Amino acid sequence: MSAPHTGARLTRLRAPELNHQAPRLVLVGPMGAGKSTVGRLVAETLDVAFRDSDAEIESEAGRAIPEIFATDGERHFRALEERVIARLLTSHSGVLALGGGAVTSSATRERLRDVTVVYLALDSAHAPERIGSGGGRPVLAGGDPHARWVSVSRAREPFFTEVATWVLDTNGAAPKDLASVLVRELCKRSTLLESEGTAHDES
């Protein structure tokens, strides 16, 4: 995650899954990668609903995430996060953005196996402009937020890669360009699936 370069390159890691009961697209990645921003743009373009797991957690708990961390601790937050994501993966059919630490749950990673997942990758050189002082991000609290970001993101990177169908390099790319890449790929896939379905029906 150290070498700076410009992004918007999409690399496939595994064959896309087809699960009609799952979200059309799930976005994972480190803090500051743009999951919510890009996810909203993709959802708007495709005219589907968008959900953010962090927002859903706050809604269910009736408290902001920093307050949950401060009052109940990270372990409680992760258990709540796992439960909320399990619900979203079976009830939401649009675009879903997951919090950066969601993939640390083995149960969540297992649930993502049959879902189309894009890992929004971000190099450490581009992180400072995205995360700023780390405000509102409890995991970055204490000390240098950039150093903390590097440490946390490196630890989570194998999990991001494990669950990802594709990796999208976000470095130096505008959110609208990243969203366009994803919309193009999703539309291409939809067309292919429709063609295969038609051929199957005709046979």
Secondary structure, 3 states (H helix, E strand, C coil): CCCCCCCCCEEECCCCCCCCCCCCEEEECCCCCCHHHHHHHHHHHHCCCEEEHHHHHHHHHCCCHHHHHHHHCHHHHHHHHHHHHHHHHHHCCCEEECCCCHHHCHHHHHHHHHCCEEEEECCCCCHHHHHCCCCCCHHHCCCCHHHHHHHHHHHHHHHHHHHCCEEEECCCCCHHHHHHHHHHHHHHHHHHHHHHHHHHHHC
